[in-house]
Amino acid sequence: MLDSGSEYVAWFVWRYQSKVMRTPLLPRQGSMFFLDCGRGPFAVTAGHVFERFIKDRAQYRVRGSQIGNIAFNPPGAADRLGQESRA
């Protein structure tokens, strides 16, 4: 089960540093998977992972983010925070 489940999970990784002084890049990470419910694929991650990413973007200088081996810089990611499910 572990091996088959891991085929559907991707790493969500970002690196950040202080906005006010030169510091080493510090990593953070989480995991995510993708669903397609008939209206196109979308990523799913834990609420605390996404909240930390949004806080880091506001508080620190995020120097890079990626899903798996694909780099990205999501514009307006904070706007989607309200769309999370709190089941």
Long-range contacts (C-beta under 8 A, 24 or more apart in sequence): 8-33, 8-34, 9-33, 10-34, 10-67, 10-68, 11-66, 11-67, 11-68, 12-43, 12-45, 12-49, 12-53, 12-65, 12-66, 12-67, 13-65, 13-66, 13-67, 14-53, 14-56, 14-62, 14-64, 14-65, 14-66, 15-62, 15-63, 15-64, 15-65, 16-56, 16-60, 16-61, 16-62, 16-63, 17-60, 17-61, 17-63, 18-60, 18-61, 19-59, 19-60, 19-61, 25-63, 25-64, 28-52, 28-53, 28-56, 32-67, 43-67, 47-84, 47-86, 50-77, 50-81, 50-84, 51-81, 53-77, 54-78, 54-81
